[in-house]
Structure formats: structure tokens, C-alpha cells
Amino acid sequence: MRVFVTGASGFIGSAVVPELLRAGHQVVGLARSDASAEKVAAAGAEVHRGALDDLDSLRAGAAAADGVVHLAFIHDFADFEDAAKTDLRAIEAIGGVLEGSGRPLAVASGLIGVAQGRLATERDRPGPESAAGPRDAGARAVLELAGRGVRSSLVRLGASVHDEGDHGFVPRLIEIAREKGVSGYVGDGSGRWPAVHRLDAARLFRLALESAPAGSVLHGTAEEGLPIRTLAEVIGRRLDLPVTSVPAEEADAHFGWLGRFFGADIPASNELTRELLGWQPTGPGLIEDLEGGHYFSPRSA
């Protein structure tokens, strides 16, 4: 297939592109900047210039493709709702081009808010608009495309997609620990974070593109849920810092924008995803990745 990939130069995209190429697909990567274009080209993909908020560029990329993997997202947690609205418009633009074609569309999403106080499964659908989280509208739009002739699938990723080069939640937790002089966790630390290695996530996106039925919900979670206290303890030990509880009402002050996420309990199963696609995560777990040391290298400081 000729596959159009948004976010092709990003942390996950830079693993998805070679995964697709190794499987014999031709890849066209969206690139907003010269630096992104260089990364896409160096990976062996064709460059398509544009941006997530340039809907015409998204439509053109999708129109010339046999399938689309949509990974790009504006990770501005200071204005998360606006970022989610931009994502929704991008999904609608791409979906409008693919409508009626039967072509595949695999879209990255998240697990926060999917289930409260229990293990989330792939049977959990995005909530109604009245109770929606910021990304729920985009998730609903992806699944609704299945009824409009698009082989769409929603890939819900763990709170941590980890590997060398990660610049998401875990590196920020390490930065905060260094800044505060303590490695903190929220409340009693029992909140659980699902995690997946980046290469396992990349393989899941390829499988979704190739064979996921229309309207599939998939879980990119190798670990159902790592207690956040365990994560804080590893960070504290590696940095030789005390580990301490942060009261929930002080989480935002201590962790900044991460406070709203770090106290969440979001365990998630991958059982149905493995059964449906034969996906078997093989990469190291998050703790093993942390113990490897690259998260604490001077470059990560």
C-alpha cells in the first residue's frame, strides 16, 4: 500500500515509518518543517509538506494514498481542548476523502477517561457528547467513519509509550523530580498507568492498517497498569532523591500540567486486540526501560 502518515517524524511516527517500509509498503510522511522533512526523507519515506491545521494538505495526502495512519497531535497541554478540536478537524478532513472507498484509516488516541475505577477494555466506546473528554469527539468520529465506507480503527495508546528518545510524560516526571528535589506520586500512589514500548506500538499500527476490521477499537498497552508509586520509586532511586506522596489537592501545584494525568487510575487490557490481530508485545517493560539508564542520561537532563 501507499500509506500517508501524519506525525511521521515524531517519536511514534519515526518507528511506524520503518515498520511499514520493512513490510513492503510505500510511505508518504507529512512534514511541517524542513527539519521534519529531513527526518522523513532520511527514514526512506516520501515527503508531503503540510501541517495538521492545513486541511487541504491533509486531504491531498489522503487522496493519493491507499491508507492513512494518523499520529500527529498538538501536545499543548496548556490548551488541550483546542488541540483536540484541531485533531477532530483533521480526522474529519481525512475521513471525508476516504469516505466510500473502503480504504483503511488507523488513528492514535488515548486511554485517559475511557473507564473510571476499573480495567478498560476494547469494548469501551467513547463516551456520549454530554460526558465527553477533550479527545472523545475525535474518537467518535473515527468509529463513525466505519459506517461511511472507511475501514477505520482507533488505536488507544498507554499513558507511556516508552523508548530511547521519549519526550513525553516520564521524562517530564524526571525533570520535575530534579527541580523539586523529591520524586513524587499522587495520594497513596495506587493509580495505575498502562504502558507500551514504541516498537510494539509501531507494529500494532501496521497490523491495524493491514487487517483491522472497520470500527475496531484497539489497545496499545503491553502492561495493564504500573502503579505510579513504583514509577516514582525507580526515579527516586536513580536520582538518589527521596520519594514522597503529594496530596491530590496539591498535584497541580507540584506537577504542573502533568498533575491532572499523573493521579489518574487508567489500567487497560489488550486481550481483545491480541486476539483480533495476533499482536504480541515483545519489547521491554517501562521499568526495564527506565533501568536501562537512557532516561537519566545527561541529554535527558
Long-range contacts (C-beta under 8 A, 24 or more apart in sequence): 1-25, 1-26, 1-65, 1-66, 1-67, 1-209, 1-210, 2-26, 2-28, 2-64, 2-65, 2-66, 2-67, 3-27, 3-28, 3-65, 3-66, 3-67, 3-68, 3-69, 3-209, 4-28, 4-30, 4-48, 4-61, 4-62, 4-64, 4-65, 4-67, 4-68, 4-69, 5-29, 5-30, 5-45, 5-68, 5-69, 5-71, 6-30, 6-52, 6-58, 6-61, 6-68, 6-69, 6-70, 6-71, 6-72, 6-90, 7-70, 7-71, 7-72, 7-73, 7-108, 8-36, 8-39, 8-40, 8-43, 8-45, 8-71, 9-35, 9-36, 9-37, 9-39, 9-40, 10-71, 10-72, 11-161, 11-163, 11-165, 11-166, 11-167, 11-168, 11-198, 12-71, 12-108, 12-157, 12-161, 12-198, 12-201, 12-202, 12-205, 13-71, 13-72, 14-39, 14-43, 14-165, 15-163, 15-198, 15-199, 15-201, 15-202, 16-69, 16-71, 16-201, 16-202, 16-205, 16-206, 17-43, 17-44, 17-45, 18-43, 18-44, 18-202, 19-199, 19-202, 19-203, 19-205, 19-206, 20-69, 20-206, 20-209, 21-45, 23-206, 23-210, 25-206, 28-61, 28-64, 28-65, 30-57, 30-58, 30-61, 30-72, 52-86, 52-87, 52-90, 53-86, 53-89, 53-90, 55-89, 55-90, 55-93, 58-90, 58-93, 58-94, 59-93, 59-94, 59-96, 59-97, 62-93, 62-94, 62-97, 62-98, 63-97, 65-103, 66-103, 67-103, 67-104, 67-105, 67-106, 67-209, 68-94, 68-98, 68-103, 68-104, 68-105, 68-106, 69-105, 69-106, 69-107, 69-205, 69-209, 70-94, 70-105, 70-106, 70-107, 70-108, 71-108, 71-205, 73-108, 75-168, 77-257, 77-258, 78-257, 80-134, 81-134, 83-134, 84-134, 84-135, 84-137, 84-138, 85-137, 87-135, 87-138, 88-137, 88-138, 88-141, 91-138, 91-141, 91-142, 92-141, 95-141, 95-142, 95-145, 95-148, 95-150, 95-152, 98-145, 98-149, 98-150, 99-145, 99-148, 99-149, 99-150, 100-148, 100-149, 100-150, 101-149, 101-150, 102-149, 102-150, 102-151, 103-150, 103-151, 104-150, 104-151, 104-152, 104-153, 104-208, 104-209, 104-210, 104-212, 105-142, 105-145, 105-150, 105-151, 105-152, 105-153, 106-152, 106-153, 106-155, 106-205, 106-208, 106-209, 106-212, 107-138, 107-139, 107-142, 107-152, 107-153, 107-154, 107-155, 108-155, 108-157, 108-205, 109-135, 109-138, 109-139, 109-142, 109-154, 109-155, 109-156, 109-157, 110-135, 110-156, 110-157, 110-159, 111-156, 111-157, 111-158, 111-159, 111-194, 111-219, 111-221, 111-266, 111-268, 112-159, 112-261, 112-264, 112-266, 114-156, 114-266, 114-268, 115-266, 115-268, 117-265, 118-267, 119-224, 119-225, 119-267, 119-268, 119-269, 120-156, 120-219, 120-266, 120-267, 120-268, 120-269, 121-219, 121-268, 121-269, 121-271, 121-272, 122-216, 122-217, 122-218, 122-219, 122-269, 122-272, 122-273, 123-217, 123-272, 124-217, 125-217, 143-215, 143-217, 146-214, 146-215, 147-215, 150-214, 151-212, 151-213, 151-214, 152-214, 152-215, 152-216, 153-208, 153-212, 153-213, 153-214, 153-215, 153-216, 153-217, 153-218, 154-216, 154-217, 154-218, 155-201, 155-204, 155-205, 155-208, 155-218, 155-219, 155-220, 156-217, 156-218, 156-219, 156-220, 156-221, 156-268, 157-196, 157-201, 157-220, 157-221, 158-193, 158-194, 158-195, 158-196, 158-220, 158-221, 158-222, 158-223, 158-268, 159-193, 159-194, 159-195, 159-261, 159-264, 159-266, 160-193, 160-194, 160-195, 160-196, 160-226, 160-286, 161-195, 161-196, 161-197, 161-198, 161-201, 161-220, 162-195, 162-196, 162-197, 162-198, 162-286, 162-289, 163-197, 163-198, 163-199, 163-283, 163-289, 164-294, 166-198, 166-295, 169-258, 169-261, 169-262, 170-231, 170-286, 170-290, 170-295, 171-295, 171-300, 172-258, 173-231, 173-232, 173-235, 173-255, 173-258, 173-262, 174-235, 174-239, 174-295, 174-296, 174-300, 176-254, 176-255, 176-256, 176-258, 177-232, 177-235, 177-236, 177-239, 177-241, 178-239, 178-241, 178-301, 180-254, 181-241, 181-242, 182-236, 182-241, 182-242, 182-243, 182-244, 183-232, 183-233, 183-235, 183-236, 183-239, 183-241, 183-242, 183-243, 183-244, 184-232, 184-243, 184-244, 184-245, 184-246, 184-254, 184-255, 185-228, 185-229, 185-231, 185-232, 185-243, 185-244, 185-245, 185-246, 185-262, 186-228, 186-245, 186-246, 186-247, 186-248, 186-251, 186-255, 186-259, 186-262, 186-263, 187-245, 187-246, 187-247, 187-248, 187-263, 188-229, 188-245, 189-227, 189-228, 189-229, 189-230, 189-232, 189-245, 190-227, 190-228, 190-229, 190-265, 191-227, 191-228, 191-262, 191-263, 191-264, 191-265, 191-266, 192-224, 192-225, 192-226, 192-227, 192-228, 192-265, 192-266, 192-267, 193-225, 193-226, 193-228, 193-231, 193-264, 193-266, 193-286, 194-219, 194-221, 194-223, 194-224, 194-225, 194-226, 194-266, 194-267, 194-268, 195-221, 195-222, 195-223, 195-226, 195-285, 195-286, 196-220, 196-221, 196-222, 196-223, 196-281, 196-283, 197-222, 197-281, 197-283, 197-284, 197-285, 197-289, 198-283, 199-283, 200-279, 200-281, 200-282, 200-283, 203-279, 204-273, 204-277, 204-279, 207-277, 207-278, 207-279, 208-277, 211-277, 212-276, 212-277, 213-276, 216-276, 218-273, 218-276, 218-277, 219-268, 219-269, 219-270, 219-272, 219-273, 220-270, 220-273, 221-268, 221-269, 221-270, 222-270, 222-281, 222-283, 222-285, 223-285, 223-286, 224-267, 224-268, 224-269, 224-270, 225-265, 225-266, 225-267, 225-268, 226-285, 226-286, 226-287, 228-262, 228-263, 230-287, 231-286, 231-287, 231-290, 234-287, 234-290, 234-291, 235-290, 238-290, 238-293, 238-295, 238-296, 239-296
